[in-house]
Amino acid sequence: MPMALAMLEEAYARRGAPPAASKLPAGDRAPVAGHVGADVPVELLTAAGLRALRLTGDPESGSALGDRYLGRGVDPMARSVLTRLLAGSFGDLDHLVISHDCEASLRLFYALRELRRVEPGTGLPEVYLVDILHLPHRTTARYNRRRIGEFAARLEAWTGRTLDLAGAVAAHNERRRLLAAAAELRRAVPARLTGRQFLAVANAVLPVDEHIALLERLLAEAGQLEEHAGRRVFLSGSDHDTPHVYEAVESEGYVIVGEDHSFGGPSPEGPSGSGGLDALAEHYHYSGPTAHRATVSERAAHAARAVRHCRAELLVAYSRVGDEAPAWDFPAQRAALDIPAVLLERQEYGRADLSALRKEHPCAV
């Protein structure tokens, strides 16, 4: 394995642990901001000098505390994140930021805010909601601009420093550009990265400058990557904050060459522009269509474009228990495609019942 890929894999394996810097005394480290949801403008966290840590669940451990406060009807990924927060699994977080990208994230925000109010002994930091809307209206754009401005002001109040927005936007745009180039390695025929490997490449727990350096090194070492010739799959539907489902699918001889969830390729797609907070608000306003905020026809058209782009041979729609929205899109997605499609519905968190896939679209390992 090329050195850069091995280092990215190692950093990805730390996704559920506190950042190394957070173990230092408070005066010797950058403050850590835990964040949840696809709509958190991470550029602002970087601009404020915060260490951004996207919080993830763990399908292998229980979620009793999260179940207690959220109820079992909420997406188990959110329940797991809450359980791990209350257990201190992420270390000493200085701030918590949640986005309203879906109902589960919003429910998590309300639970955290109320827990901090009525049970101050939990040690939870202040939690802040970034409420970005995605309707195609001018009034929505104005609403989002105000929310982004309020968040920027809150970050300056938290840190006591002026935001370096231009530098942060430039850094995150460079990381997006490099991730898009790495995604092309999957798009190659045969693929030079598996889906599981790309999850590690995209979600390595690193400061943005260190991530950029390793991505540059990975691209320089691309000629050393192995070839992966399995049946090419586009994975649609629920988020995957752990590699479990990718590993299950690819163990059957498939190669996941694209996806439409927020832990996959660069999201939101494309650069965020250099127009300050106005451009940043527009960037997140028009981020890609997800099952929770886009129409069925928009999702179908997006799937058709993405499938063609990554040269997929099969679409697998994955809908987790407590996250039923992706299953609603499937009939229209299947009708819009010229490749086979299969729905894996009501799946357990971190699990994949592949019986329908094996029966309808077998793939020899």
C-alpha positions in Angstrom: 0.0 0.0 0.0 1.4 3.5 -0.9 2.5 5.4 2.2 0.0 8.2 1.8 -2.9 5.8 1.6 -1.7 4.0 4.7 -1.4 7.3 6.6 -4.9 8.3 5.5 -6.2 4.9 6.6 -4.6 5.4 10.0 -6.1 8.9 10.4 -9.5 7.5 9.4 -9.3 4.8 12.0 -9.1 7.6 14.6 -12.5 9.1 13.6 -14.2 7.9 16.8 -11.4 9.0 19.2 -10.5 12.5 20.6 -8.1 14.4 18.4 -4.5 14.0 19.6 -4.2 17.7 20.2 -7.3 17.7 22.5 -5.4 15.7 25.1 -3.0 18.7 25.6 -3.7 21.4 28.3 -6.2 23.9 27.1 -3.6 26.6 26.7 -1.5 24.5 24.4 -4.0 23.3 21.9 -6.5 24.7 19.4 -10.1 24.5 20.7 -12.0 21.6 19.3 -15.5 22.0 17.8 -17.5 18.8 17.3 -20.0 19.0 14.5 -22.8 17.0 13.2 -24.6 17.2 9.8 -23.8 18.0 6.2 -24.7 21.7 6.4 -22.1 22.9 9.0 -19.9 25.4 7.1 -16.6 23.9 8.2 -14.8 26.8 6.5 -16.0 29.0 9.3 -14.6 26.6 12.0 -11.2 26.7 10.3 -11.4 30.5 9.9 -12.0 30.8 13.7 -8.9 28.7 14.4 -10.9 25.8 15.7 -10.1 22.1 15.2 -13.1 20.7 13.5 -14.1 17.1 14.4 -17.1 15.6 12.7 -18.8 13.3 15.2 -19.6 9.7 14.2 -21.4 6.8 15.8 -20.3 3.3 16.5 -22.6 0.4 15.4 -20.5 -2.0 17.5 -21.4 -0.4 20.9 -24.8 0.1 22.5 -26.9 3.2 22.3 -28.9 3.0 25.5 -28.3 6.6 26.5 -29.2 7.9 23.1 -32.3 5.7 23.0 -33.3 7.1 26.4 -33.2 10.7 25.3 -34.1 10.5 21.6 -36.4 7.4 21.5 -35.9 4.5 19.2 -37.8 6.1 16.3 -34.9 8.4 15.5 -32.1 7.4 13.1 -29.7 5.1 15.1 -26.7 7.0 13.8 -27.9 10.1 15.8 -28.7 8.0 18.8 -25.2 6.5 18.7 -23.6 9.9 18.4 -25.5 11.1 21.5 -24.5 8.0 23.4 -20.9 8.6 22.6 -21.1 12.3 23.5 -22.5 11.5 26.9 -19.9 8.8 27.5 -17.1 11.3 26.7 -15.9 9.2 23.7 -14.8 12.4 21.8 -12.7 13.9 24.6 -13.1 17.4 25.9 -15.0 19.3 23.2 -15.0 23.1 23.5 -18.0 23.6 21.2 -20.7 21.7 19.6 -22.3 22.7 16.2 -25.3 20.9 14.7 -26.8 21.5 11.3 -30.4 21.1 10.3 -29.7 18.8 7.4 -32.3 16.2 8.5 -34.8 15.6 11.2 -32.5 13.3 13.2 -29.8 16.1 13.4 -32.5 18.6 14.6 -33.7 16.1 17.2 -30.1 15.6 18.4 -29.7 19.4 18.8 -32.9 19.8 20.9 -31.9 16.9 23.1 -28.4 18.3 23.6 -29.6 21.7 24.4 -32.2 20.4 26.9 -29.7 18.0 28.5 -27.2 20.9 29.1 -30.0 23.0 30.7 -31.5 20.4 33.0 -28.4 18.2 33.7 -25.4 20.5 33.7 -23.3 17.7 35.3 -23.1 16.1 31.9 -20.2 18.4 31.0 -21.6 19.1 27.5 -20.4 22.4 25.9 -22.7 25.0 24.5 -24.5 23.6 21.4 -25.2 25.8 18.4 -27.7 25.1 15.5 -26.8 26.2 11.9 -30.2 26.2 10.2 -29.5 26.2 6.4 -32.6 25.9 4.1 -32.5 24.6 0.5 -35.7 26.0 -1.2 -34.9 27.7 -4.5 -36.2 31.1 -3.4 -34.6 34.5 -2.9 -36.2 34.6 0.6 -34.4 31.4 1.4 -31.1 32.9 0.2 -31.6 35.9 2.5 -32.5 33.6 5.4 -29.4 31.5 4.9 -27.2 34.6 4.7 -28.4 35.8 8.0 -27.9 32.4 9.6 -24.3 32.2 8.3 -23.6 35.8 9.5 -24.9 34.9 13.0 -22.8 31.8 13.1 -19.7 33.8 12.1 -20.4 36.3 14.9 -20.9 33.5 17.4 -17.5 32.0 16.4 -15.8 35.4 16.9 -17.4 35.7 20.3 -16.3 32.1 21.2 -12.7 32.6 20.2 -12.1 36.4 20.6 -10.5 36.6 17.2 -11.4 37.9 13.7 -12.2 35.2 11.2 -9.6 34.5 8.5 -12.3 33.6 6.0 -10.4 34.0 2.8 -7.6 31.7 4.0 -10.0 29.1 5.2 -12.1 29.1 2.1 -8.9 28.8 -0.1 -7.7 25.8 2.0 -11.1 24.0 1.9 -11.4 24.6 -1.8 -8.0 23.1 -2.3 -9.0 20.0 -0.3 -12.2 19.7 -2.4 -10.1 19.9 -5.6 -7.8 17.2 -4.4 -10.6 15.0 -3.2 -12.3 15.3 -6.6 -9.0 14.2 -8.2 -8.8 11.3 -5.8 -12.4 10.4 -6.8 -11.2 10.1 -10.4 -9.0 7.2 -9.2 -12.2 5.3 -8.4 -13.8 6.3 -11.6 -10.9 4.7 -13.6 -11.6 1.3 -15.2 -10.5 -0.7 -13.4 -10.8 1.4 -10.2 -7.6 2.3 -8.4 -9.4 2.9 -5.1 -12.2 0.9 -3.5 -15.1 2.6 -1.9 -13.8 1.7 1.5 -10.5 3.2 0.7 -12.1 6.4 -0.6 -14.0 6.7 2.7 -10.7 6.8 4.5 -9.2 9.3 2.0 -12.2 11.6 2.3 -12.8 11.4 6.1 -9.3 11.1 7.6 -9.3 12.9 10.9 -6.7 15.6 10.2 -6.4 19.4 10.2 -7.2 20.7 6.7 -3.5 21.6 5.9 -2.3 18.1 6.9 -5.1 16.5 4.9 -4.1 18.5 1.8 -0.5 17.4 2.1 -1.5 13.7 2.3 -3.9 14.1 -0.6 -1.2 15.6 -2.7 1.1 12.7 -1.8 -1.6 10.2 -2.6 -2.1 11.6 -6.1 1.7 11.6 -6.6 1.7 7.9 -5.6 -1.3 6.9 -7.7 0.8 4.7 -10.0 1.5 2.4 -7.0 -2.2 1.8 -6.3 -3.7 -1.6 -7.0 -6.4 -2.2 -9.6 -9.9 -3.3 -8.5 -12.0 -5.0 -11.2 -15.2 -5.9 -9.4 -18.7 -5.0 -10.5 -19.0 -1.3 -10.2 -21.7 0.0 -7.8 -23.1 3.4 -7.1 -24.4 3.6 -3.5 -27.4 5.9 -2.8 -29.3 6.6 0.3 -28.5 6.9 4.0 -25.3 8.4 5.3 -22.4 6.1 6.2 -20.3 7.4 9.1 -18.4 4.1 9.4 -17.0 1.7 6.8 -19.1 -1.3 7.9 -21.6 -1.3 5.0 -18.9 -0.6 2.4 -16.9 -3.5 3.7 -19.9 -5.8 3.5 -20.8 -4.9 0.0 -17.2 -5.0 -1.4 -16.5 -8.3 0.3 -19.0 -9.8 -2.2 -16.9 -8.7 -5.2 -18.4 -5.3 -5.9 -16.5 -2.0 -6.0 -18.3 1.1 -4.8 -17.2 3.8 -7.3 -19.6 6.5 -6.2 -22.2 7.6 -3.7 -24.5 10.5 -2.8 -24.2 10.7 0.9 -22.3 13.4 2.9 -19.4 11.2 4.0 -18.6 10.4 0.4 -17.1 12.6 -2.3 -16.6 16.4 -1.9 -19.8 17.8 -0.4 -21.0 20.4 -1.1 -19.6 19.9 -4.6 -17.4 22.6 -6.2 -15.5 25.6 -4.7 -17.3 27.9 -2.4 -16.1 31.1 -4.1 -14.2 34.1 -2.7 -17.1 36.4 -2.1 -17.0 36.2 1.7 -20.0 35.2 3.7 -22.4 35.9 0.8 -20.6 33.3 -1.4 -20.4 30.8 1.5 -24.1 31.1 2.2 -24.9 30.5 -1.5 -22.6 27.5 -1.6 -24.4 25.7 1.2 -27.8 26.8 0.0 -27.3 25.0 -3.3 -25.5 21.9 -2.1 -26.3 18.6 -3.7 -29.9 17.1 -3.4 -30.3 14.7 -0.5 -33.2 12.4 0.3 -34.3 14.6 3.2 -34.5 18.0 1.4 -34.9 17.4 -2.4 -37.8 16.2 -4.6 -38.0 12.7 -5.9 -37.4 13.9 -9.4 -34.4 15.9 -8.4 -32.9 12.9 -6.7 -33.6 10.7 -9.7 -31.9 13.1 -12.1 -29.0 13.5 -9.8 -28.6 9.7 -9.6 -28.7 9.3 -13.3 -25.9 11.9 -13.8 -23.8 10.5 -11.0 -24.1 6.9 -12.3 -23.0 7.9 -15.8 -20.1 10.0 -14.4 -18.6 7.1 -12.3 -19.4 4.4 -14.9 -21.4 2.4 -12.5 -23.0 -0.9 -13.5 -25.4 -1.2 -10.7 -27.2 1.2 -8.3 -27.7 0.0 -4.7 -30.1 2.1 -2.7 -29.5 1.7 1.1 -32.2 2.9 3.5 -31.5 2.5 7.2 -34.1 1.8 10.0 -35.1 5.3 11.2 -34.1 6.9 8.0 -36.8 5.9 5.5 -36.6 8.9 3.2 -34.1 7.3 0.7 -36.5 4.4 0.0 -39.1 6.9 -1.3 -36.7 7.9 -4.1 -36.0 4.4 -5.3 -38.8 3.9 -7.9 -38.0 7.1 -9.7 -34.2 6.5 -9.5 -34.7 3.0 -11.0 -36.9 4.4 -13.8 -34.3 7.1 -14.6 -31.4 4.7 -15.0 -30.2 2.4 -17.8 -28.5 0.1 -15.4 -30.0 -2.4 -12.9 -30.9 -1.1 -9.4 -31.7 -2.8 -6.1 -33.2 -1.5 -2.8 -31.8 -2.6 0.6 -34.6 -1.3 2.9 -34.9 -1.0 6.7 -31.3 -1.9 7.3 -29.8 -2.0 10.8 -27.2 0.7 11.5 -23.8 -0.5 10.3 -25.2 -3.6 8.8 -26.2 -4.7 5.3 -28.5 -7.6 4.6 -27.3 -8.4 1.1 -29.8 -11.2 0.3 -31.7 -9.2 -2.3 -28.4 -8.1 -3.9 -27.1 -11.6 -4.1 -30.4 -12.9 -5.5 -31.0 -10.3 -8.1 -27.5 -9.1 -9.1 -24.9 -11.7 -8.0 -21.3 -10.9 -8.3 -18.5 -13.5 -8.2 -15.7 -12.6 -5.9 
